[in-house]
């Protein structure tokens, strides 16, 4: 059967799912389609024309290369297609976003046929995705006297590709849709269990609202009732998009409610309108900007205050909220983009200027942030070539500089890495382009990142980037048919692009499924580094890391830059002393609890950088804090460490990078060796005092300062989803922190999970010691609930083997992962025993392994969202409680939550993760 017949077969299969033909990205299929177009009597000619015109992915896909070549032949008159005139062929090229299409346009513009050259130049003036090979051709032609090249470059210097775009509408009418009450996780918009389909945008779109067809029909009905309005999805009494950046979530919202980006590119929509009572989660809001969308902070429910400014609470101690205005489903509102206000009819509801900064309005006008980033670079190239100053076309980067005010840690990092600024010292609120040092791509978003790279015509990683890693951790637990189809292709693309990859496309080193955050934490060897990663838990304990959508990751890989406002910071320090039986995980949870208590229920961390003066904890242990800051809704976090502690962390990182090198994971450019060398240089600077570790200034200004009292932490702290709270807005938040005694030693636990990025080697050693203790005390180890254990990295497994702890875990386990025969199916039933799973995300991700529906899970994980780790049944809601390793382990041995007496006895003599506040000055 021919490749085209195979495509027709696939089309029929997709029809049964209610889907259109899959967009074409392969050269072989498109070549066959072109062959059928040329044959005027071919029975498939009409369909082939439609596929060619309307169903080919743009950018650097192999299909785009074939399409651009054929369009060039039509424009030059070498081929004649009645339905595709030379003018229409040029229009097609204008929608292909760079790569082979730009090469063809340059061929035509710099060719000998002046009439064709002039028309091609008109199209080139609208393009922004040009790379060095393209601009070098233009510059050389200009220097050789080409009038066309001069004309194009002059147009670029004036940024006509941007200035000649239509302005955004002054008024945008919207109709509201309440997508949920309380915080809305990105799982609702793009469920983790559907991660395999994210690169197939139309198929993935069917999973929005977790496949809830009634909700999907409601959105369609609103669109039908209000054809000239945009549907705005709302998190009522909550924050929209908590949990992750999830580009696929924004893509799904845009697919259902947005605007088509091009008539010739299917299923790529832009400009969704999204809102929340408490706004949009920071990293998700960045993703909205990538598509030129609008994200509103509605504040339609407000915490009530008494005459003294104190929060008014109800009989349960919860803040009393007052509805300021209604946004119930079907409400028609108007966004005035000129006044930057939200109206209901003629009644002004709210100032929304934060959603319409000059930079965000540029994204909206350009159809997304990529076009603005590339446009600025193209304008700079043109002006440099012409030897002129850059005309002020784009909004000036906002620079906030306050004389006499010191710098927070994040302000210092951005001042060091900023490009294109006036040279003034910049404070929070400044909008900055900054160079990126480390980039991470994870496997369930990586396919979208590779697509984004293709669509922005990028072919190689920016030389600015010190190192980049493509993980295989989110698909580690089950090597099923979907993973076998997607992951090798992803690894091959990213390896060719210049990333270090968890799997070697050539099979020379063993597949590494290490959790991406742990790898990034090791390969970040600069405390002044900026890290961008395709996951909300990209929060390193060295440097400052920002979780990002797949597109922002692609942009960082291609350009080595990221653009964002410098965030405000909240300073966190500690006092008192940890009790011997407490774990550092309890300190992390108590930080959130005490912060909320100190600020009357206001989450001062949300959208800000948490500058935690950790002092004495190495990066492995401190990562437990920085990782959780995603659940605190912080934008990022920075650890302020003592010099000796930073040196120790860098030595650990060096050793682990060296292991990667010895396994054969380095590339031809010696990226990993370069990181080892960078770490050596930094260690020398620290030891000699040439450049001490990162410190904020003593007179830095913070949004708030939080002091955590360790003396108050008297028992393990558990984050509880509170699944049965009568107020649905209070369910599934990470703010509900309860002491162990709340459960009275009676709450049944159906499954335990020790794993995810929140644990480190110390947790595995605690687990081994607890099992030995139980056997010594009770004569045997018997589990009354299953315990799933997934070490975060292979390095940790190897170190545990060397130190004897892995042998202990093997002794008590009923299942151990086998890399030579990985699981092909997700487990659906668990026995009461210990499962030693392959390193990776496992239950935390929820896209492969899950607990049994309705289970109560006690986990070291980060996620307690509905349906993530465990689904509901008709009789019982699944619940995922989050706690320390000792609590999880003891809960599975008992089959219930332990009492304080049982807990203290179980951890007696075990060295838990200790923490002592630094006595050294951690400011400059």
C-alpha positions, 0 to 999 in steps of 0.5 A: 500500500502506498504512503498516500493510501496509508494516509487515507486509511488514517483519515478514516480512522480519525473520522470515527473519533470525530477528527479531521485529517492529521496535519502533514509533517513528512516529506515523503507523503507530501511528495506523493501528494504533489505527484498527484497534483501534477497528474490532472487526471488523478482521482485524488487530485482535488483532495491532494490540492486541499491537503497541500494548501490547507494541511501542511505544518509550517517551519522546518518540518520536512514537509515544509521544505517540500512545499516551499520548493514546489511553490518556488517552481510555481512562482518561477513558472517551472510548474503550472497549477491552475488552482495555485497562481504565482501570487497565491503561491507567494501568499502560501509562503508568507504563512510558512514561518521561516526556514525553507520558506524564507530561503525560497523567498530570499532566492526569489528576492535576490534573483534575476527576475525583477518583477518576481523579486519585487513581489517576493520582497513584499512578502519578506518584509512581513517575515520575522523568523530569520536566522543568521544564515538568512540575515547573512545572505541579506547583508552580503547582498546589501554590501554587494549593491543589491537595491532589493536587499537594501529595501528589505533591510530598511523595512526591517530597520523600521520594523514594518513587519510589526508596525503595519499589522492591524491594531488590536480592537479597542473593544473586545466583547466576551461572554463568561464561562465558569470552568470551575469553582476554586483553583483550577489546575491545568490538569482540567484543561490538559489532563496529564493522562492525555500527555501522549496526544499533545502534539496532535492538537485536534486530538488533544483538544478532545480532552479539555475539561477532563473529557467532560462532554457536557462542559464542551457542549456548553462552550460550543453553545455559548459560541453559537449564541454569541458568534461575535464574542469571545468566550472567557474561561474563569476560575471562580473564587480561585486561581486559573492554571495552577500546577504547571505552565502547560502550553497544551492547556492554553492550546486547548483553550485557544482551540475551543475559544480562540482565533485561527492563526492562519487559514493555511495551518490547521488547529493552531489557534491563538488569543484565548481569554482566561481569567480567575478571581485570584488571577492566573498562576504566574507560569501559566500567565506567561504561556497565555502571553506566548499565544497573544492571549489575555489573562485577567485578575478579576478580584470579583470576590474580595476578603472582608476586613473589619474597621481595624483592617483585620480579616473577618472570619466565619465560624470555621475560621475561614476568611469571609468573601464578598462578591463585588460583581457577578461573572456567572456563565453567560454574562456579557462583558466588554474589555476596553483595551484603550482605557484598560478597563472591564465593563458590564454594559456601561458599568465599570467593573475593574481596572485591568491595566496589568493585563494590558502593559505595553509589552503584553499589548505587543504580544496581542498585536503580533499574535504572540510573544515569539514574533515580538522577540524575533522582530526585535532581533531582526530590527537590531540586525537591520540597524546595525547593518545600515549603521543607524540607531534603532528607531523606537518602534516597540515599547521601551523596556520598563526600567525601574531604578531606585536610588539608594535602594539595595538589590534582592538576590533576583534583582542581582541575577537579572542585572548581571544577565540583562541585555539591551538595557540602559546600564542603570541598576534595575529593581523589581518591576523592570521588564528585562531581556536576559540571557539564559544559562540552562534549559530543560525540556521534559518528555510530555511537553518536549514534542510540543517544544520540538514542534515550536522549534520547527515552526520558528525555523530553529535548527540548532541550540543558541551558543549562549546556553551553557547546557540543556537537557531533554528528560525521559522522566514523565514517561519512565514508569511504563514503556508502552506503545505511545511512549515507544512511538513518541519518545525515540523521535523526541530524543533524536530531534533534541539530540540533533538540536544540541541537547543532552538527552536522557535516551541516546538515539544511537543506543550507546548509553543506557536510557536514563529516566532521571527526574528532570528537576534533579538533573537540572539541579545538578547541571546548574553550577552557577548561583547567578544562573538563570534556568528555564524549564518546561515544567512548573517544578523547574525551581533550582536551589542554585541560581533562579529557575522559572517553569515555563511552557513548551514555547518559552522553552523553545524560545530559550533554546533557539535564542538563549534569551527570555523576557520578563519583568523582574519579580518582587521578592519575599524574604524567608528566614528562620529562627528557633530549633528543629525538634529531633523527630521532625523532617525538613519536609515539615519545615517546608509545609510549616512555612506555607502555614505560618506565612498564611497565618502571619498575613491574615490568609493572604498568600504573599508568595503568589507571583513573587520570588521566595528568597529563602535564607537556607544557609546550611542545607546543600542543594539536594536537601534545599531542593525540597523547599524550592520545589514546593514553592510551585505549590506556594504559587510563587513565580520562582525561588532563590536559596541564599547559602553559606559559601562552604555549603555552596562549595559542597553542593557544587562538588556533588554536582560535579561528581554527578555530571562526571558520571553522565560524561563517563556514561557517554552522555556528553556531545561533540561540543563537550557541554557536560565537560564545560559545566564541570569546568564552570563548577571548578571555576566557581569553587575557586572563586568561593575558596579564594574569596574573589567572588563569594556566594550570591547575597542580597544587599542589606538595604534591599526592599521586599514585598514582605518578610516572613520569619518561620519559627522552627520551635512551633513545628511540633509534629509532622505537617500534612497538605490535605486536599480536603476533598469533602469541604462544603465550600468547593473553592477550598478543595484541592488547594495546597494551603490546607496544612494540617498536623498529624494529630488532626487525624487521630491515628485513625484515617485509613491509608490505601497506598503510599508513595515515596518518590518524585522530585521532592525526595533526595538520597536521604529519603531513601536512606530514611526508608531503609532505616525505618524498615530495619527498625520495624523488623527489629521491633516487630520481628518482621516487616508487614505492609497493610497498604502498598508502598510505591517507591520511585527514586528520582535518579539512577545516581541515587540508586547507584549510591544506595547500592554502594552504601548498602541501602539498596540491598535493604530495600530489595530485601523487603520489596515484592517488585523491583524494576527491570530495565531490560524488560520495562513494564508495558502496561500501567498497574491497575491493582496493588498488593500490600507490599513494597514496589521498587519502581524505575527512577522517574516521576511515576505516580506524581505525574498521573499520566501512566501509573495511578492509584486505584480509584477512590484510594486515600494516598499518602505521598511525598509528591507535590500534587494533590489535584483531583484526578492527578494521582487518584481518581474518584469513584461514585462512592468515594473521592480519591484523595492525595495527602502530602507528607514526609517520607517517615509519615508515608512509610509508617502509614503503609505499615499501619494501613492508617495515619500514625499517632504521634507516639507511633511516629516518634517511636518509628523515627527514634535514632534515625537521622532525618533531614536536619536543618539549623538556621545560619548564624552567618550574615547572609546579606552584603 
